[in-house]
Amino acid sequence: MTQEVERCRQALRQAAAGRTVALVSSGDPGIYGMAGLALELAHAERLRVPIEIIPGITAASAAAAALGAPLMLDFAVLSLSDLLVPWETIRRRLEALAAADLVLVFYNPKSRRRVRPFQQAVAILRAARPAATPVGIVTSASQPGQSVVITDLQHLARHKVDMHSVVVIGNSATRVLDGRLVTERGYGVQA
C-alpha cells in the first residue's frame, strides 16, 4: 500500500521501453485495484502502450462464496478507507446505501490506526436496519488462514475486523440458512 503510483509508473516505463510487463494486483484489477491508476498515468504521461486488463476474483465474490450466497440481489461495495476519499463523502454514501436496503460489502473496514470509520459505519447501519440483520465477516478470503464469521448487526462490533476482512451486511431478504448467508431472491421457496 501507498506505493501504487510508483509501481504503475515503473511498469508503464518498462512497457514504453518495449518490454512485456505484468502489473499484479490482488482481487480484480478494475475493482479497487490498479487498472484505473495505470490507465490514468498512461494518459497523463502520454505513454502510448497497450494495456490489457485481465479480470480477477473480487474480494466481494470470494467472501460471498465463503459465506454462502449473500449477493443474490442488488448490492453495493463501499471502501471505508478515508486515505483517498474523505470520510464525509463515505458517510453520505453509506447513509444512502443503508436506507436503500441493499446488501452492503465493506472493503478496508478497519486498520490499527483507522478504527473510527468502522465504528461510525456500524452506528449508521444500526440506526437504519434491524439489530438482527445478518452479517458475515470473511478475513483473508480464498487465502490460507481464511476465517468466516456469521453474526448480526447487533453483535458485529464484538468480532475481529481488520484490513484483510470483507464485511457483508445483509438486507431485509438475507437469512441464515443452515449456517450460510443467503439473500432470498423471491422464488418463494418454502421450508
C-alpha positions as a printed Julia matrix, in Angstrom:
191×3 Matrix{Float64}:
   0.0     0.0     0.0
   0.94    3.63   -0.67
   3.39    2.52   -3.4
   0.79    2.07   -6.16
   1.69    5.19   -8.15
   5.38    4.31   -8.3
   4.65    0.66   -9.15
   2.42    1.74  -12.05
   4.96    4.27  -13.29
   7.73    1.69  -13.3
   5.55   -0.83  -15.15
   4.5     1.76  -17.74
   8.07    2.92  -18.3
   9.22   -0.67  -18.81
   6.36   -1.21  -21.28
   7.24    2.01  -23.11
  10.81    0.68  -23.4
   9.44   -2.34  -25.28
   9.22   -4.88  -22.5
   6.25   -7.09  -21.77
   5.14   -6.22  -18.25
   2.64   -7.71  -15.82
   1.39   -5.44  -13.06
  -0.18   -7.73  -10.48
  -2.97   -6.51   -8.26
  -4.9    -8.63   -5.79
  -8.57   -9.3    -6.46
  -9.86   -7.76   -9.67
  -7.55   -5.04  -11.03
 -10.53   -2.89  -12.06
 -12.29   -3.02   -8.69
 -10.27   -1.11   -6.09
  -7.23   -2.39   -7.97
  -4.55   -0.8   -10.1
  -6.09   -0.83  -13.58
  -7.59    2.66  -13.28
  -4.36    4.13  -11.96
  -2.35    2.56  -14.79
  -4.76    3.98  -17.39
  -4.72    7.42  -15.73
  -0.93    7.52  -15.57
  -0.51    6.31  -19.15
  -2.84    9.09  -20.3
  -1.29   11.81  -18.09
   2.26   10.91  -19.09
   1.32   10.37  -22.76
   2.64    6.82  -22.75
   1.08    5.03  -25.72
   1.44    1.45  -24.59
  -1.11   -1.32  -25.0
  -2.74   -2.15  -21.66
  -4.65   -5.4   -21.3
  -6.74   -5.73  -18.15
  -7.32   -9.32  -17.1
 -10.2    -9.75  -14.64
  -9.7   -11.5   -11.35
 -11.84  -12.71   -8.49
 -13.02   -9.8    -6.39
 -12.78   -9.94   -2.61
 -16.57   -9.47   -2.58
 -17.08  -12.56   -4.74
 -14.61  -14.65   -2.74
 -16.17  -13.58    0.57
 -19.7   -14.21   -0.74
 -18.78  -17.74   -1.78
 -17.28  -18.43    1.65
 -20.43  -17.14    3.35
 -22.99  -18.84    1.09
 -24.96  -16.67   -1.34
 -25.49  -13.2     0.16
 -25.13  -11.28   -3.13
 -28.15  -12.76   -4.9
 -29.89   -9.37   -5.22
 -28.68   -5.84   -5.77
 -25.7    -4.95   -3.63
 -23.14   -2.2    -3.2
 -19.45   -2.29   -2.39
 -18.01    0.53   -0.31
 -14.46    1.06    0.92
 -14.34    2.52    4.41
 -10.77    3.74    3.88
 -10.58    7.5     4.09
  -7.0     7.66    2.79
  -8.06    8.68   -0.75
 -11.73    9.59   -0.24
 -12.81   11.99    2.54
 -14.83   10.43    5.38
 -17.72   12.86    4.79
 -18.12   11.51    1.25
 -18.02    7.91    2.51
 -20.51    8.74    5.27
 -23.01   10.32    2.82
 -22.77    7.3     0.55
 -23.15    4.9     3.46
 -26.25    6.68    4.78
 -27.89    6.49    1.35
 -26.96    2.84    0.9
 -28.13    1.88    4.39
 -31.53    3.37    3.67
 -31.72    1.7     0.25
 -31.93   -1.83    1.72
 -29.08   -3.1    -0.44
 -26.73   -5.82    0.72
 -23.52   -3.97    1.54
 -19.95   -5.15    1.19
 -17.27   -3.24    3.08
 -13.67   -3.24    1.9
 -10.9    -1.83    4.09
 -13.16   -1.73    7.13
 -10.62   -1.11    9.87
  -6.88   -0.81   10.44
  -4.82   -0.38   13.58
  -4.84    3.4    13.19
  -8.19    3.77   11.42
 -10.86    2.41   13.76
 -13.37    5.24   13.89
 -14.8     4.92   10.34
 -15.84    1.31   11.03
 -17.38    2.25   14.37
 -19.33    5.07   12.72
 -20.41    2.8     9.85
 -21.8     0.26   12.31
 -23.67    3.04   14.14
 -25.17    4.33   10.87
 -26.31    0.82    9.91
 -27.76    0.11   13.37
 -29.84    3.28   13.06
 -31.18    2.21    9.64
 -31.57   -1.56    9.93
 -32.82   -4.1    12.47
 -30.29   -5.37   15.01
 -30.92   -8.93   13.8
 -29.73   -8.13   10.25
 -27.35  -10.95    9.25
 -23.69  -10.04    8.8
 -20.76  -12.06    7.5
 -17.08  -11.36    8.09
 -14.51  -13.1     5.91
 -10.86  -12.48    6.66
  -8.2   -13.47    4.12
 -10.83  -14.62    1.62
  -9.67  -17.52   -0.58
  -6.25  -17.5     1.07
  -4.57  -19.78    3.57
  -5.91  -19.0     7.03
  -9.28  -17.8     5.77
 -11.77  -17.25    8.59
 -15.53  -16.93    8.29
 -17.86  -15.5    10.92
 -21.61  -15.17   10.67
 -23.16  -12.78   13.16
 -25.72   -9.99   13.14
 -25.63   -6.23   13.17
 -26.16   -6.08   16.93
 -23.05   -8.17   17.62
 -20.83   -7.05   14.72
 -18.62   -4.76   16.83
 -17.63   -7.7    19.06
 -15.82   -9.51   16.25
 -12.3    -9.0    14.94
 -12.27   -7.0    11.73
  -9.14   -5.68   10.02
  -7.81   -4.61    6.61
  -7.87   -8.22    5.41
 -11.56   -8.55    6.26
 -14.54   -8.18    3.96
 -17.75   -7.42    5.82
 -21.07   -8.32    4.19
 -24.19   -6.77    5.71
 -27.43   -8.36    4.63
 -30.63   -6.65    3.6
 -34.24   -7.38    4.54
 -34.21  -10.54    2.37
 -30.99  -12.01    3.82
 -31.33  -15.08    6.03
 -29.04  -17.54    7.77
 -29.94  -20.94    6.33
 -28.1   -23.98    7.68
 -25.19  -21.8     8.77
 -24.87  -19.93    5.45
 -25.89  -16.41    4.48
 -28.48  -16.39    1.7
 -30.21  -13.36    0.26
 -33.52  -14.71   -0.97
 -34.26  -13.63   -4.49
 -38.02  -14.0    -4.48
 -38.57  -17.51   -5.79
 -40.88  -18.23   -2.87
 -39.18  -21.48   -1.75
 -40.84  -22.73    1.43
 -39.11  -24.85    4.05
